[in-house]
Amino acid sequence: MDAVELASQREMSFEISDEMIDTTTKGDAAKSRVPLGEYDVSISIGGLYDTEATAGGGVDTLISNLTGSVKATLLVTTSQTGGHTYEIEGYVSNISEEMNQSDVVTYSADFSSTGELTTGSVL
């Protein structure tokens, strides 16, 4: 699995949510709990689609991953030493490109996790 760098990213939404599973049985006091490690990560990204940029082809790779049902690894990071990094495997679930006549071409994509979130920091 090759790394894909997305050019001119302008926005990102990073959401982690717990799945509440009802573990009550008849006669128990009504309680719900979240089993350890059970969570869902959804990520939405968007930016400028620049076909001339070296990294601009990353959007084409996302499209290939979506249409080929290929698992991808998403790494969210910063260039700042000591900054947080987040890495997770999953699938691209949606891609959209906006091509308005009087504006630049943009893209947006959604990513759904299939694994555990790994955190770290930039060295």
C-alpha positions as a Markdown table, in Angstrom:
| # | Residue | x | y | z |
|---|---|---|---|---|
| 1 | Met | 0.0 | 0.0 | 0.0 |
| 2 | Asp | 1.7 | 3.2 | -1.2 |
| 3 | Ala | 1.4 | 6.5 | 0.7 |
| 4 | Val | -0.8 | 9.1 | -1.1 |
| 5 | Glu | -0.2 | 12.8 | -0.4 |
| 6 | Leu | -3.2 | 15.0 | -1.1 |
| 7 | Ala | -2.3 | 18.4 | -2.5 |
| 8 | Ser | -3.8 | 21.7 | -1.3 |
| 9 | Gln | -5.9 | 20.2 | 1.5 |
| 10 | Arg | -8.2 | 23.0 | 2.9 |
| 11 | Glu | -10.4 | 21.2 | 5.4 |
| 12 | Met | -10.8 | 18.1 | 7.5 |
| 13 | Ser | -13.3 | 16.7 | 9.9 |
| 14 | Phe | -12.1 | 14.0 | 12.3 |
| 15 | Glu | -14.8 | 12.3 | 14.4 |
| 16 | Ile | -14.3 | 9.4 | 16.9 |
| 17 | Ser | -17.5 | 8.0 | 18.4 |
| 18 | Asp | -18.3 | 5.1 | 20.8 |
| 19 | Glu | -20.8 | 2.5 | 19.8 |
| 20 | Met | -23.2 | 2.1 | 22.7 |
| 21 | Ile | -24.1 | -1.6 | 23.1 |
| 22 | Asp | -26.9 | -2.6 | 25.3 |
| 23 | Thr | -25.6 | -5.3 | 27.6 |
| 24 | Thr | -28.5 | -5.5 | 29.9 |
| 25 | Thr | -30.5 | -8.7 | 30.5 |
| 26 | Lys | -34.0 | -9.0 | 31.9 |
| 27 | Gly | -34.1 | -8.1 | 35.5 |
| 28 | Asp | -30.8 | -6.1 | 35.4 |
| 29 | Ala | -30.8 | -2.4 | 36.3 |
| 30 | Ala | -31.0 | -0.6 | 32.9 |
| 31 | Lys | -27.4 | 0.0 | 32.0 |
| 32 | Ser | -25.5 | 0.4 | 28.7 |
| 33 | Arg | -21.8 | 0.2 | 28.4 |
| 34 | Val | -19.1 | 0.7 | 25.8 |
| 35 | Pro | -16.7 | -2.3 | 25.5 |
| 36 | Leu | -13.1 | -1.2 | 25.5 |
| 37 | Gly | -11.8 | -0.6 | 21.9 |
| 38 | Glu | -15.2 | -0.4 | 20.3 |
| 39 | Tyr | -15.3 | 2.9 | 18.5 |
| 40 | Asp | -15.8 | 4.3 | 15.0 |
| 41 | Val | -13.6 | 6.9 | 13.2 |
| 42 | Ser | -15.1 | 8.9 | 10.4 |
| 43 | Ile | -13.0 | 11.4 | 8.5 |
| 44 | Ser | -14.0 | 13.9 | 5.8 |
| 45 | Ile | -11.3 | 15.8 | 3.9 |
| 46 | Gly | -11.5 | 18.4 | 1.1 |
| 47 | Gly | -9.2 | 20.6 | -0.9 |
| 48 | Leu | -8.1 | 21.9 | -4.2 |
| 49 | Tyr | -7.9 | 19.4 | -7.0 |
| 50 | Asp | -4.6 | 20.3 | -8.8 |
| 51 | Thr | -3.8 | 17.9 | -11.6 |
| 52 | Glu | -0.5 | 19.7 | -12.3 |
| 53 | Ala | 0.8 | 19.2 | -8.7 |
| 54 | Thr | 2.9 | 16.1 | -8.0 |
| 55 | Ala | 0.6 | 15.3 | -5.1 |
| 56 | Gly | -2.5 | 16.2 | -7.0 |
| 57 | Gly | -2.8 | 12.7 | -8.3 |
| 58 | Gly | -3.7 | 11.6 | -4.8 |
| 59 | Val | -7.4 | 12.3 | -5.6 |
| 60 | Asp | -7.1 | 9.9 | -8.5 |
| 61 | Thr | -5.7 | 7.3 | -6.1 |
| 62 | Leu | -8.6 | 7.8 | -3.7 |
| 63 | Ile | -11.0 | 7.2 | -6.6 |
| 64 | Ser | -9.2 | 4.0 | -7.5 |
| 65 | Asn | -9.3 | 2.9 | -3.9 |
| 66 | Leu | -13.1 | 3.5 | -3.8 |
| 67 | Thr | -13.9 | 1.8 | -7.1 |
| 68 | Gly | -11.6 | -1.1 | -6.4 |
| 69 | Ser | -12.7 | -1.6 | -2.7 |
| 70 | Val | -9.0 | -1.2 | -1.8 |
| 71 | Lys | -8.2 | -0.6 | 1.9 |
| 72 | Ala | -6.2 | 2.6 | 2.5 |
| 73 | Thr | -4.2 | 3.9 | 5.5 |
| 74 | Leu | -4.9 | 7.4 | 6.5 |
| 75 | Leu | -2.2 | 9.4 | 8.3 |
| 76 | Val | -3.2 | 12.7 | 9.8 |
| 77 | Thr | -0.1 | 14.6 | 10.8 |
| 78 | Thr | 1.6 | 18.0 | 11.1 |
| 79 | Ser | 5.1 | 19.2 | 10.3 |
| 80 | Gln | 5.5 | 20.6 | 13.8 |
| 81 | Thr | 7.9 | 18.6 | 16.0 |
| 82 | Gly | 6.0 | 17.2 | 18.9 |
| 83 | Gly | 2.6 | 17.5 | 17.2 |
| 84 | His | 0.1 | 14.7 | 17.3 |
| 85 | Thr | -0.3 | 12.0 | 14.5 |
| 86 | Tyr | -3.2 | 9.7 | 14.0 |
| 87 | Glu | -3.1 | 6.7 | 11.7 |
| 88 | Ile | -6.0 | 4.3 | 10.8 |
| 89 | Glu | -6.9 | 1.8 | 8.1 |
| 90 | Gly | -10.2 | 1.8 | 6.4 |
| 91 | Tyr | -12.0 | 2.5 | 3.1 |
| 92 | Val | -12.8 | 5.6 | 1.1 |
| 93 | Ser | -16.6 | 5.6 | 1.2 |
| 94 | Asn | -17.4 | 8.8 | -0.9 |
| 95 | Ile | -15.6 | 11.1 | -3.3 |
| 96 | Ser | -17.0 | 14.3 | -4.8 |
| 97 | Glu | -15.4 | 16.8 | -7.2 |
| 98 | Glu | -16.8 | 20.3 | -7.8 |
| 99 | Met | -16.1 | 21.8 | -11.2 |
| 100 | Asn | -17.7 | 25.2 | -11.3 |
| 101 | Gln | -17.0 | 27.3 | -14.4 |
| 102 | Ser | -15.9 | 30.4 | -12.5 |
| 103 | Asp | -14.1 | 28.7 | -9.6 |
| 104 | Val | -11.2 | 26.3 | -9.0 |
| 105 | Val | -11.8 | 22.6 | -9.0 |
| 106 | Thr | -12.2 | 21.1 | -5.5 |
| 107 | Tyr | -12.7 | 17.7 | -4.1 |
| 108 | Ser | -14.1 | 16.1 | -0.9 |
| 109 | Ala | -13.8 | 12.5 | 0.3 |
| 110 | Asp | -15.1 | 10.5 | 3.2 |
| 111 | Phe | -13.1 | 7.7 | 4.9 |
| 112 | Ser | -14.5 | 5.0 | 7.3 |
| 113 | Ser | -12.3 | 3.1 | 9.6 |
| 114 | Thr | -11.9 | -0.7 | 9.9 |
| 115 | Gly | -9.1 | -0.9 | 12.4 |
| 116 | Glu | -7.8 | 0.6 | 15.6 |
| 117 | Leu | -6.6 | 4.2 | 15.8 |
| 118 | Thr | -2.9 | 4.6 | 16.4 |
| 119 | Thr | -1.6 | 7.8 | 17.9 |
| 120 | Gly | 1.9 | 9.2 | 18.0 |
| 121 | Ser | 3.9 | 12.4 | 17.8 |
| 122 | Val | 6.1 | 14.0 | 15.1 |
| 123 | Leu | 9.8 | 13.5 | 15.8 |
